[in-house]
Amino acid sequence: MPVFLLVNPKAGGGRAGPAAREAAELLRNKGLDFVLRESKSAENLTELAAQAARSDCDRVIVVGGDGTWHYALNGLAYTDKPVALIPCGRGNDFRRNINLPEKVTQAVEVALHGRIKELDLVWTGLRHYIGVGGVGFDSEVTECANTQVPIFTGTLAYTVAVFYKLFAFKPKKLTIIHDHGVYENKVMFAVFGNSKSYGGGMMITPEAEMDDGLIDVLIVEEIGVPSLLATLPKVFSGRHLSHPAVTTFRTTRAEISSPDKMDLYGDGEYIQPVPATLEIRPKALKVLVPAGA
């Protein structure tokens, strides 16, 4: 069994099912032995990925979006099994961060012939994430995009959620203990990036790398709605870093606390309420990436 094909049939509004069948047909035409497993829940995704890690397969192919990828990698972290993604979610930010092709045929080729790259993960105490984590306005927007604007996808879903939440949000008090000291202030939000983008292509931590052993922290301090609206378009190009309300630094560890209610999201998935401690875990996941990534 050289290939373990793991699919979340609900990902991408149901697009993952047909994508998995197309991938299976491509593998069959190549004469490759494979097993196909469909997940029944988020927890089941992690369980099936852990089963794949213990199996005699030589690689795992995950079919789904960033949420599917999030739960699958938690079953594959720290193992010797290389894993590849066939992207068919709403945001597909991991695909963007490694320049993975969108088409199933090309993604399968990367899964079979791409190079293995060891990527970092961020450990939260409960689960790992590979992309961007966040608290504050950012997290409330993510929750809204996931649950209240289901008819939209990718960047559009996130943008609609921003405007939906914009006038109701109140800045939060936040403390972050990190490698270089203590940060304390009232903030709009803080993100903890292992990769460059979230929200379907928003370059929130544009200098982050998934193999540098560091978390890129970006904090937007308390600002008015007009200033926030003026800054948001710059996020798509990464030009927001020069805004006077933006603070950035890198760290290997971040202890987050607040007297206000805040929730931590990672890879667009709810993880836990604050307080939380984040730790970088270098080279924790073996990923099949395109040759130039």
Buried (B, 14 or more C-beta within 10 A) or exposed (E): EEBBBBBBBBBBEEBBBBBBBBBBEBBEEEEBEBBBBBBEEBEBBBBBBBBBBEEEBEBBBBBBBBBBBBBBBBBBBEBEBBBBBBBBBBBBBBBBBBEBBEEBEEBBBBBBEBEEBEBBBBBBEEBBBBBBBBBBBBBBBBBBBBEEBEEBBBBBBBBBBBEBBBEEBEBBBBBBBBEEEEBEBEBBBBBBBBBBBBBBBBBBBBBBBBEBEBBBBBBBBBBEEEBBEEBBEBBBEBEBBEBEBBBEBBBBEBBBBBEEEBBBBBBBBBBBEBEBEBBBBEEBBBBBBBEEB
